[in-house]
Amino acid sequence: MLDSLLDAGLASGSKEGYVYTLRCQGARSYVVLAFPSSARYGRHLFCAKETGIIRSADTERARKYEVFGDAMNDCDSWDSVD
């Protein structure tokens, strides 16, 4: 089913230098997190929840997010992308 919604690169979890993960939180909420696979691909992490608001954190702030759990929980506190 996921293959019909996403292209193969994104469905694999990696595309255009970013690594993506999706976590479901209950029946109706989720968090998507994207972070650069290396410094040459960027210096921001991105997250989005079911609200559709895309948020970002720079690498200085994001250094503590080597484990997805904290980043997923802190997504709402990141700056929104305009």
C-alpha positions in Angstrom: 0.0 0.0 0.0 2.8 2.4 0.8 4.3 1.9 -2.6 1.2 3.4 -4.2 1.4 6.6 -2.1 5.2 7.3 -2.2 7.8 7.0 -4.9 10.3 4.2 -4.4 13.2 6.4 -3.1 11.1 8.0 -0.4 9.5 4.7 0.5 12.9 3.2 1.1 13.5 5.8 3.8 16.2 7.8 2.0 16.0 10.4 -0.8 18.0 13.4 -1.9 20.5 13.2 1.0 17.8 13.0 3.7 16.7 10.0 5.8 13.0 9.8 6.6 11.1 8.0 9.3 7.4 7.9 10.1 6.0 7.1 13.5 2.3 6.5 14.2 1.1 7.8 17.6 -2.3 6.2 18.1 -5.0 5.7 15.5 -5.0 9.3 14.1 -1.7 11.0 14.7 1.7 10.6 13.3 5.1 12.3 13.0 7.4 12.4 10.0 11.0 13.2 10.6 13.7 14.0 8.0 17.3 14.6 8.7 20.4 15.0 6.5 22.4 11.8 6.0 25.6 13.9 6.2 26.6 17.5 6.7 27.0 18.0 3.0 23.3 17.6 2.4 22.1 20.2 4.8 22.0 21.5 8.3 18.4 21.2 9.3 16.1 18.5 10.6 12.4 18.7 9.5 9.3 17.3 11.1 5.6 17.3 10.4 2.6 16.0 12.2 -1.0 15.5 11.2 -1.6 19.2 11.4 0.4 19.6 8.1 2.7 22.2 9.6 6.3 21.6 8.5 8.8 22.5 11.2 12.6 22.7 11.3 15.5 22.7 13.7 19.1 23.6 12.8 22.0 21.3 13.5 23.1 23.1 16.6 19.7 22.5 18.2 19.3 19.1 16.6 22.6 17.5 17.8 20.8 15.9 20.6 18.4 14.2 18.2 20.5 11.2 17.3 17.6 9.1 18.6 14.3 9.6 16.9 12.2 9.6 20.1 13.2 13.0 21.4 12.9 14.7 18.0 9.4 13.2 17.5 8.3 14.5 20.9 9.8 17.9 20.4 8.5 18.6 16.9 5.9 21.1 18.1 8.5 23.3 19.6 10.6 23.6 16.4 10.2 26.7 14.1 7.5 26.5 11.5 8.7 26.6 7.9 7.0 29.4 6.0 
